[in-house]
Amino acid sequence: MAILLFFIAHWFLSLFSQTFFYHRYASHAAFTMSRGWEKFFYIFSYLTQGSSYMSPRAYAIMHRMHHAYTDTEKDPHSPKYQKNVIEMMKRTNTIYMGVYNGTFPVDEKFMKNIPDWPGFDKWALTWTSSIVWSLIYIGYYILFATAWWMCLLIPIHILMGPVHGTIVNWFAHKYGYTNFKVGNTSKNLLPFDFLMLGESYHNNHHKYPSSVDFGGVRWHEVDPVYLIIRIMDWLHIIKIKNLALKRVEAEF
């Protein structure tokens, strides 16, 4: 039970950081927050993502490129141009590191109004940090695993961020259903998306990338993070810029 609870907690906390802070805030600026709260969520993201922590700045730039170049050769991660999941993950990582290190050419338009904390990222993205987090995961399993096969989950802990990204960027461009014609292969992977906290409503998102709500087109499309965001807005932790949009032209 301890292993299951640990895995579930890491899965959803890491995923929340990705969809709330990296995706909706850094990439799309769907809401605003103070500098103090921004630094809080930097630290929160580091603690929840651990060994797979990413630079919010580099993530946001790369994600904006994905929207601008979806399913073309310039797309950082497209199933149309990579033969398998592993190749796509390798290409994504290469471009991500190039963006972070400033060695990959990026159009100026993708770099505006993005959170950046270079001093924090300088430590958080070191090999030392990744190794320490990996040892923490391994140590937990040594203490609490009751069967050898449980240790097969350790690589997922270590690569949690890339695993989440791959589920959306590969599978949600190959499988699922569509509500909108958007000129690319984006699909809604899951009809009820608790597993990915709304991220798998990818077709909806490509139609309305600036909307803070990824679901809401069909009755079963509930985006759990949107509900949390509304509560945070009510508590004045954030301020929503783009409320859920009316999807009147959905083609069911």
N, C-alpha and C positions, 0 to 999 in steps of 0.2 A: 504493500500500500504506500509506503514511504517513497518508493521509486516512482510509482504512478503519479502521485501528487506532485513530486518534484518536476517530472517531465511536463505535466499539464501546466503547472505554474510557469515554468520557463517558456513553454510554447506560447502561451497567451500574453504574458507580460512582454516578451520580446516582440511579438507581433503587434501589440498595442503601440509600443514605441515606434515601430516602423510605419504603421498606418496613420497614427495621430501626429507624430512629430516630424518624421522624415517626409511622408507622402503628402498629407493634407496641409501641413503647416509650411515646411521648408520648400517643397516642390511647387505647390499650387497656391500658397498664401490664402487659403480659404478662411482663415481667421488670424487675428493678431494676438500678441501677448507682450507683456513687459519684458525688459532685458533680464530682470530677476527670475521670472518664470521660465524664460528661454534657457538660462543657465541651469535651472532646476531640471528641466527636461533633457538637457544634454547629459547631466549626471545620471538621471533616471534611465536614459537610453543605454548608457554605458553599463550600469548595474544590471539591467535586464537582458541586454544582448551579449554581454560578456566577451567571449573570445571572438565573436562575429560582429563586434561593434564596427559601424561604418561612419565615415565623415558625413554629417548631414549636408554639408556644402557640396561635396562631390556627388553624393546620392542625388541631391536636388537637380544639379546640372545634368547628370546623366538621365534622370527621369524626364526632364524637359526635352532633352534630345529624343527620347523614345516617343514622346507625343508628336514632336515635329516631324520625325522621320519614320513613323510606324510602318513596319513591314517593307522597308527599303534597305539598301545596302548600308545606309548610315545609321540604321537602328542599332543601338548597343546590344539588344537582345531580341532577335526575331527567329522563330522556328523556320521561317522561309529560307534563311540563309545559313543555318547551322544544321548539320546532319542529325545530331542527337543532343540530349540534355547536357551531357558533359562538355561538348564543344561550345554550347551556348554559355554555360557557366564560366568556362575558361575565357571566352571572348569578353563577357561582361566584366570579369575581374580585371582583365588587361586594360580595358577602357577606363574602368573605375580608378585603377591605380594611376593611369596616365592623367586623368582629370585631377586627381588629388595632388600628384607631384608636379603638375603644370607642364607635362611633356606631351599631352594630347591636345591638338588644336581644338579650341572651343569658341564658337561664335559669341560675341559680347552679349547678345540678347539673352543668352541662357544664364548669365551670371548676375542678373540684377535682383536686388532685394532678397538675398539669401543669408540665413544665419551662419555665422562663422565664429569659431572660438579656436584659433590656431594653437594656442598654448595648451589647451585641454587635449585636442586631437593629437598633438605631438607625443603625449604619453599614451593616450588611450589606444593608439594604433600601432604601438611597438610590438615586436615579437615577444618581448618580456611579458607584457600585459596579456597577450593571447595565451602564452604558455601557462601563466599563473592561473588564469580562468580555466584552462583545460585540466590542470592538475586538481583544481577544486571540484570539477565535475567528476573526475576519475575517483578522487578521494571519497566523495559522497557515495558512489556506487560500491566502492570497497566496503564501506561501513554498513550500507543498508540493502544491497542487492541480495536476494534470497535464491537466485538461480542464475546460471552463467549467461543465459540468453538475454537477460536484462541489460548486460553490458553492450549489446549490439545497439542500444540507443545512444551511447556516448558520442559517436560521430555526429549524430543529429544535434546534440547539445553544442558541440564545437562549431558546427556549421549552420546554426539555427537561422541566421539571417539569409544566407544564400539558399537554404531549403525553402524558406517562405517565398523568396523572390522567384525561384524556379517554378513553384507551383502556379503562380500567377503568370509569369512571363512566358512559360512554355505551354502548360496545359490549358490556360485560359485563352490561348490563341489557337488552340487546336480542337478543344472539346467544349460542348455546352450549347446553349441556346442564345439567340439574339433578340433584343427588343428594338434595335435601331440599325439602319443601314449607315455605316460610318466610313466606308471606304477602306477598311482594313479587316483583319481576321479576329479582332477582339470578340470574346464571347463571355456570357455569364456562366461560369463553371458549375456553380451549385445553386439550386433553386432556393434553398434556405441556408444562408451562409453564417453559421456559428463557428465553423472550423477555421475560417480565414478572417473573421471579424469584418465582413463586408468587402474585403479586397477582391473576392472572386466575382463580384458584379462588374466585371471588367468592360463589358460592352456598354453598360450604363455610364461607366466612368469615362470611357473614350468619347461618348456623346456629350457629356457635361463634365469636363475635367475640373472645372473650378467649383463645382457643387460640393458642399461639405457632406452631403448625404449620398452614398453610393447606391443605395437601394431605393425602395419606394415606388418603383414603376408598376410591379404587380403586387398583389396582396401579400404574397409570401416572401417578398424581398425585404427582409428586415435587416437593417444595418446597425448592429449593436453599438458600434463606436459613435455613430451619429447621436444616439441617445445620451451617451456619456458627454459628448461635446456640448449638447444643449444644456446639460446640468452644469458643466464648467462655465458656459457663457452666463448662466443664471447666477453663478457664484462669483462672477467677474474675474475669473482666472484667465479667461480668454474673451475675445470679442469676435463674434462671427461676422464675416464680411459677405459671404455668399450663402444664404439660406437655401434649403432644398428647392430645386427648380421644378416647375410643373412639367411633367413629361406627357404632353397631350398628343404628340404625334407618334407614340410608340406603335410599332407594327407587330401585333401579336399573331 
